[in-house]
Amino acid sequence: MHPDLALPLPVLTVLIVDDDRTTRLVVSALVRAAGHLPLEADSGEVALGLFAGAHVDVVLMDVVMPGMGGYSAAARIKALAGERWLPLVFLSGLGERESRAQWIDVGDDYLSKPVDAQILTARLSSFRMAIAQDRHSRRVADEMLREQRLARHLMEQLGLRRSADAFPCIEVHSEAASVSSGDAMVIEEEGERLHLFVADAMGHGLAAAVSLLPAISIFRAMAQKGFGPDLIAAEINLKLREMLPRERFISGALIQVDRHRNMLWICNCGLPAPVLVGPDGRVSARFPSQLPPLGVLEGERFERDAYSHPWVAGEQLVLWTDGFTEAFGTDQLDGLLAEHLRPDAAPGAVHRLWDARLTCPTGDDASLVVMRLKAATTMPAPEAALEAGMDARGEVLGRVVLLPRQLRASPGAGQVLAMFAALGLDALEGDPRAAVVLSELLSNAIEHGVLGLESSLKARGAEGFDAYYRLRAERLARLEAGWVEIEIRAASEPDFIEIDVKDCGAGFDPGRTPRDPGQDGAGRGLLLLRGLCERVEQREGGRRTVVVLRLTS
């Protein structure tokens, strides 16, 4: 051991138990000469009383004594010491061969009488080093335990496992391999959509738990804003790649459940395949991992991908970490699902499914999540969709989210339409009105929402326009945070679509927006939109605009 790292060596308290006074005096003198503190007892009964009232580090025990013998007293003292390591050395004038079979069961060493000074000193020195190391190890273990409890507290504060009362359709079972778990399940609710993040950090304990914190923070912030699981996964991957050592990563599945349209979106990054279990208890769909675990790939190599899958009421979505699935084979797991998740299963079926893992423990963090899929309690009538605007959400045809990197490139309507075409929505590329409407919505969201520019600046004529666009370029170049989401949906009537644009800005009072362009130029964009669209709605404090547009092609 390096001298700068040497452990402080303690002064030992040595309990000497012998009914012979001379032996006690001699051994006590040897203990003092070695730099330690002796305590004397003339019987096993007295020794038990002294041990209970003082912190004893080493016991030197005579074997043959009147009343309670040395072996009996030693066994009771060891029991009082509990899990603490207590060196116990027997002293006896009996032959070592005769005594070894007995003392080896409860003792740590044996010294023959009369006690040799050099041997006793060497034994005490050895015990001293071992006790110092034991105390140091216990301090380190206690500190790690406190840190793990702190990590668990932080994760509980982040709301990893929100109350079953808040989400009665979701049942969660989890077990940590140590104080802190490397597994997490986070739920966020956004309108009629539920967002779930089931994560399994590499390893277990404190290091795994801490790895989860940035991922959970990103998930909660983006889910609350309605981002899809593929985009959330990309952002988490980017952040973890920046923050974590290369050997650390998180396997996780991000899920969005739309209870109006009965659709699932799942982005699986290294988690055992979630399954959809039908009302008959049989697996109707599996969702294997599409991407490596989060934090493995460089940001530009992480390809956004998500399953989309319809569901019917009565189906159950089942997710798990490998600490659960490793206890079973696929066929056995499917059989357990059919047994425990069928409609006529007795109450507590999910708990019994969870307990089934005990037949083959893995020693890893383990989690099981079962979500009973149920449609929204209220749903607008189809004929009211056009009138209700964005509140009657039709089938999503495509969704694009622009983040700072894309926004700094100042994308136009043509580029955004090309993004939608890459998603399979190419009908808009040939519609000139759609391009104009999208261009106006996009400009408003970027300039007034993300960048916070004021239209009144352009009222100063040519100089004002020049100042406006110079400021726009400067703010875009410095942009580090912000987003614009564009969602295109089918409206309730044929040949109509809804274009829904949201931004991260502070918003404004839509009620104060003039219907006609004023002297300061405000309202021209809104007037243009009203002239081209069947309906224009501004919601969420002006941060969201929904238009209904009739397609011309």
Secondary structure, 3 states (H helix, E strand, C coil): CCHHHCCCCCCCEEEEECCCHHHHHHHHHHHHHCCCEEEEECCHHHHHHHHHHCCCCEEEEECCCCCCCHHHHHHHHHHHHCCCCCCEEEEECCCHHHHHHHHHHHCCEEEECCCCHHHHHHHHHHHHHHHHHHHHHHHHHHHHHHHHHHHHHHHHHCCCCCCCCCCCCEEEEEECCCCCCCEEEEEEEECCEEEEEEEEECCCCHHHHHHHHHHHHHHHHHHHCCCCHHHHHHHHHHHHHHHCCCCCCEEEEEEEEECCCCEEEEEEECCCCCEEECCCCCEEEECCCCECCECCCCHHHCCCCCEEEECCCCCEEEEECHHHHCCCCHHHHHHHHHHHCCCCCCCCHHHHHHHHHHHCCCCCCEEEEEEECCCCCCCCCHHHHHHHHHHCCCCEEEEEEECHHHHHCCCCHHHHHHHHHHCCCCHHHHCHHHHHHHHHHHHHHHHHHHCCCCHHHHHHCHHHHHHHHHHHHHHHHCCCCCCEEEEEEECCCCCEEEEEEEECCCCCCHHHCCCCCCCCCCCHHHHHHHHHCCEEEEEHHHCEEEEEEECCC
